[in-house]
Structures are given as C-alpha cells and as structure tokens.
Amino acid sequence: MDLKENYTAIKNQLPSGVQLVAVSKTHPVEAVQEVYDLGQKVFGENKVQELMEKYPLLPKDIEWHLIGHLQTNKVKYIAPFIDTIQSVDSEKLLAEISKEAGKNSRTIKVLLQVKIAAEESKFGLEIDEAKLLFQKYIDGGFPNIEITGLMGMATFTEDEEQVRGEFSVLKGLFDELTQLKTLETLSMGMSDDFPAAIECGANSVRVGSAIFGRRDYSK
Ligand SMILES: *Cc1c(COP(=O)(O)O)cnc(C)c1O
C-alpha cells in the first residue's frame, strides 16, 4: 500500500476549497503519522475508543473529526480536544456536547447528520428535525457549540443518479439553512462517491479506503 501515491492522487482530484478529512479508522497510528507527514492535518475516526487510543500517540495539531455515531455518555472523553463532531443526530446529543464543551471552556464545532439515503439507516436526523434543531440553536439553545454545517451519506448503490439525487437534497437543505445563519461545511462523499458529491456541492469529503487501503475488520 503506497500511502503517498494514494494520498497524492486524492489531493489532485480535489478542487481548491474542498476540505479532505482523511478517515483513518481501523488503520494504525503509523499510517496516520505517515499521511500527516505528507501534509494532512484533518483526520476522521468513527469510534471514541479508537480515537482515545490514537490521540495521545499522534501530533497535537491534528484536527480530529468524529464521524461515527456518538453516545451521549462518551462525549466527555473527547470534549477536551475534538475539533468537529460530524455525526450529531439528536437534540440530546447536541445538549450534551454543549455542556461538556462548556466544562472545558471551549466551543466545539458540530455538523448535523441528516438522513438522505433511501436504505434503512439507523442514524441521522430527518430533514424537518434538522430544521427544528437548527432553529433552536439560532435561538441560543446550545451556547458552547457552533453548528458549522451538515453531513450526509448517500445510499450504497451503483445507481449514480440516485446518489446524486440524495446529495442534492442535502445541498438544498444547506442552502435553506444558510439563509438563517451562515453555514461553512457541507460534508458528503466518501472514497466511492466523492467526485459526484463535489459536483453536487460538497466542500468537505471523508475519504478512508482510497487513501489507507481496505479496512480489515477481522483483526
Ligand atoms: C468509514 C467512513 C467514511 C470513509 O469511507 P471510505 O469508503 O473508506 O472512504 C466516511 N464517512 C463515514 C461516516 C464513515 O464511517
């Protein structure tokens, strides 16, 4: 696995202004360090425990993003250092993040995760729930967080038209909400569909296997 070759190839496909979140889940700290040494500063992990294991072993200027489902009772572990939580899917979680951020005298950036896929996925807000939550945020309900954008995952399918349709729905919501309060980040697109996501308006992509190689879950 040539990390440099992979990383460079991905970077070369991203228009300027599109952020790359390198998804390092299941891959060892040595691989993260190697990609960091190539200039990457933003990394994503989907599990609190794995992030807590890696965090102390890696450079402190890494901007960590949590991209997987987060239980409220685990927020306290990452609140001291997490840059962005991309996977906020309930009001309860948003309130807990605000509370723990306050305890650490900091502001944590979050993205609202919105359900756009047709497949029965467990996590993500419905469009209407996301709108309500954003309004509560604007009204001052969560003082120690900053909602900086939206995150979504398209259906896992070969049908590119369907994937683009789903991305476009999230872009529509992004445009609507940003009228109320400016949003910066539209996070959509992974290794297999990031070019389509960018064409549909994504300005942040979460790429794992195309950089680090296949994940081996058997270990
Ligand atoms: C694992 C993961 C990714 C990266 O997936 P790849 O297909 O390996 O690029 C992106 N987003 C989320 C939420 C993930 O869990």
The ligand as a Gaussian input file, in Angstrom:
#p B3LYP/6-31G(d) Opt

LIG

0 1
 C      -15.772000       4.972000       7.104000
 C      -16.475000       6.240000       6.785000
 C      -16.074000       7.040000       5.707000
 C      -14.951000       6.669000       4.766000
 O      -15.338000       5.595000       3.957000
 P      -14.421000       5.093000       2.731000
 O      -15.375000       4.398000       1.846000
 O      -13.400000       4.194000       3.315000
 O      -13.817000       6.288000       2.105000
 C      -16.751000       8.236000       5.503000
 N      -17.760000       8.626000       6.303000
 C      -18.174000       7.886000       7.352000
 C      -19.289000       8.392000       8.193000
 C      -17.550000       6.666000       7.624000
 O      -17.973000       5.935000       8.660000

